[in-house]
Amino acid sequence: MPNPPHQQKVEITGTVFQIDTERRKFKLRTPDGQAISAPFTNENQHRVIAVLQDPENKLIKVSGLAEFTPNGALKRVVKAENIIIALPEREIDPNAPTITEMIDALIASYPDDFWANMPTDLAQRHIAFHSSDTDLSQ
């Protein structure tokens, strides 16, 4: 005999592929391809739309109460208690320079006289650096 339908707390992450603004619901696709329906509010509607508009770079993470079928499959999110934007996991290039190496390279790209003329007072240094004619886009 199958278990009766039940509800329990869940946390689901996926991409948004459909929004129904009249019913205040959206559908997200989990990494395993499952389509799940979830509600949204006025307060978190902008997050859902942002993820729909940029599915390559943003995911939606929904925490709340979900309904499960008698066989235990996730059917839908009944109450979304928290909706946030998440970034997809990406592989890290082991050969990419670190932030420190990038900063060191930027510093080294300026001649010594540039740094010698910089004020030692940090506020003055900031003003001098940002008012110089030096092209920082190199």
Secondary structure, DSSP 8 states (H G I E B T S, - for coil): -----EEEEEEEEEEEEEEETTTTEEEEE-TTS-EEEEE--TTTHHHHHHHHH-TTT-EEEEEEEEEE-TTS-EEEEEEEEEEEEE-------TTS--HHHHHHHHHHTS-HHHHHTS-SSHHHHHHHHHHS---TT-
